[in-house]
Amino acid sequence: MTFRLLIFTFLFSCFAFAQQTKSATPPQMPPWLNTPEVHADNSVTFQFLAPNAQEVKLAREGTEPVAMQKDEKGAWMVTTAPLVPDYYGYSIMVDGVRMLDPYNHLLVPNLLTPANAVHVPGPGLPWELTNVPHGEIHHHFYRSTVCNDDRDYYVYTPPGYSSSAKTKYPVLYLLHGFSDDASGWTAVGHANVILDNLIAQGKAKPMIVVMPLGYGTMEMIHLGWGAWSHHDVRDENFSKFREYLLTEIIPRVESEYRVDKDRKMRAIAGLSMGGSESLLTGLNNLDKFAWIGAFSSGGIPEDFAKDFPGLDASANQKLKLLWIACGTEDHLITVNRNFREWLKEKGIQHTDIETPGMHTWMVWRRNLSAFAPLLFR
Amino acid sequence: MTFRLLIFTFLFSCFAFAQQTKSATPPQMPPWLNTPEVHADNSVTFQFLAPNAQEVKLAREGTEPVAMQKDEKGAWMVTTAPLVPDYYGYSIMVDGVRMLDPYNHLLVPNLLTPANAVHVPGPGLPWELTNVPHGEIHHHFYRSTVCNDDRDYYVYTPPGYSSSAKTKYPVLYLLHGFSDDASGWTAVGHANVILDNLIAQGKAKPMIVVMPLGYGTMEMIHLGWGAWSHHDVRDENFSKFREYLLTEIIPRVESEYRVDKDRKMRAIAGLSMGGSESLLTGLNNLDKFAWIGAFSSGGIPEDFAKDFPGLDASANQKLKLLWIACGTEDHLITVNRNFREWLKEKGIQHTDIETPGMHTWMVWRRNLSAFAPLLFR
């Protein structure tokens, strides 16, 4: 066998697998597009191949879909204006149907709508990988008795963490939103990178971050986007989440890691559905949590007196921080303002954060970057 | 704000993000397809929406692409024959362009051709999640001096592993193939589940499994599928991989984990490109490795005397196992047979494994399930 033939043979196998197939005749090399392409001015060119489509649009996180134009080679294309450095989720709408970009390996895992992301680098931003000591991400699997299923959770340990050292660490329980999976805060939120950078700069205390699966019942996902109109499922989702977090996740983490179990060393925060879970779990268990963060929270009926029975100004003695953030262009801004008004009427101290932005990970990465430095002081 | 309005508002935000956009007018609910759908007889129905496409095919790992038919609602559809239980990678070919399935959250991460997978469950198979004690997956990040980049590696620790206990564990270095990323063996190969099950059944010794990024230079990926024709890059890829594994990964792992450093407690195995890396690294460093596995290996020129200088029958005293496997329908079967013939001429003992199958993960999961029980005996 000649060298050339060997290489051909190897490539053949690669291509065959690349196309998820294997045939008796050499398959064609898949057409290749360099997309998305980030330019020096931070504009980004997206390309997509759909030779027979009538209408192709780029749907980028936080913007209206924009039309792509077919070029002379048959590829649909659009170039954005220069973008603020960040990671942007996106999909391609082809004749009204949401598609992933098959040429971009940067995926946004999601249980209902997986998508892609493009990274526009910005030196100095908290989620940029830098040459500082890195923490470690641990992926755990177990069978939940409360939820009656097999599930997973992720744990970030900070640089220098050692299970055999004497140091005990504070813990932030960090919750994802509806449709995310347990990897959301690391794979999309880059929480590990944010913590690495904040810790290296001395801006955040070294802490353990626990990122559990955020559903009390997976029926919430099986029902798809319509799940929220099934109020019994929605209510079970919130109540079982709280139960399994308190009776399974926290005990597991506290037996597996060197954790300071003092309530002043335990925080809970989350985004969207996870923001509501943080409020419901945290404010109703102030004997366990002293630090609470809610980022763009939503999904609970606005019957606050029912959701937080007995909550009054005496909570101020236990709360080290109640941090409530929402983007001003997020439609959830109204319910967040209403909730803060209710807290004010009750005399419960809290921090109001309104930032530019919609219901996007760009907002939540900034929320975490601002929130984490406040903890465990 | 009424309860109904609140729910609408929340859903609105979810949908908006789902579509990676947010508009001033309510976006349409994305069309939803239940795909892929595994039936009781293990046949699978795949659906895809491409209203203006002329030709849509299902390209499933290990098979020829098959045509999908447009149904009355405009969805393209095909139902397979009953399948052997497994995880199958697949893509959808739309007018000749490979697409991902936007309705399936089960993704196959890959640096060149991300894809989807469908799970046809089969009780008792080694990669099926069962209610046995689970190991843990650790994800590490560091800056490589040898490769001059930031990279990651995964480490599986078996159930009951404790960094503070006295037990020291053997280690398998397990390498992915060309185009995979470091998550390949866990996300696609389900190596952690396979090890959990084999260990629970007493079929494999508890071991640590280290899964590093398999490239000596990322230029191999930047050049895409054509990289193999750049011989200087290919050669640098193999040589730097070997160097960084030996001088960075192994020392890191042996300082981070409770590892038995005896060469008889160190194995190396991999698939495709990783199979060649296992042979090149293992057979040329028998002072460090006693167990070597190559699954469907390929990618090195067939100049074995040059690749393995000085290798002769004296290796038999050091080799506990040299296990060379390939699918009989894989085009790499010829080079694997030639290599085994060369080993035979040299008088080097090895185990020949030929199984049904092509260049697919279905073969490699079975390879690992057969290989791991042999180790560290």
Interface residues (C-beta under 8 A of the other chain):
Chain A: M1 F3 L6 I7 T9 F10 L11 F12 S13 C14 F15 A16 F17 A18 Q19 Q20 T21 K22 S23 M29 P30 P31 W32 L49 A50 P51 N52 A53 Q54 A59 R60 E61 G62 T63 E64 P65 G89 Y90 S91 M93 V94 D95 G96 V97 R98 M99 L100 P102 N104 H105 L107 P109 N110 L111 L112 T113 P114 A115 L129 N131 H134 E136 I137 H138 H139 H140 F141 Y142 R143 D150 S162 S163 S164 F178 S179 D181 N192 G224 W225 W228 S229 S272 S296 G298 G299 P301 E302 D303 E329 D330 H331 L332 T334 V335 N338 M358 H359 T360
Chain B: M1 F3 L6 I7 T9 F10 L11 F12 S13 C14 F15 A16 F17 A18 Q19 Q20 T21 K22 S23 M29 P30 P31 W32 L49 A50 P51 N52 A53 Q54 A59 R60 E61 G62 T63 E64 P65 G89 Y90 S91 M93 V94 D95 G96 V97 R98 M99 L100 P102 N104 H105 L107 P109 N110 L111 L112 T113 P114 A115 L129 N131 H134 E136 I137 H138 H139 H140 F141 Y142 R143 D150 S162 S163 S164 G177 F178 S179 D181 N192 G224 W225 W228 S229 S272 S296 G298 G299 P301 E302 D303 E329 D330 H331 L332 T334 V335 N338 M358 H359 T360
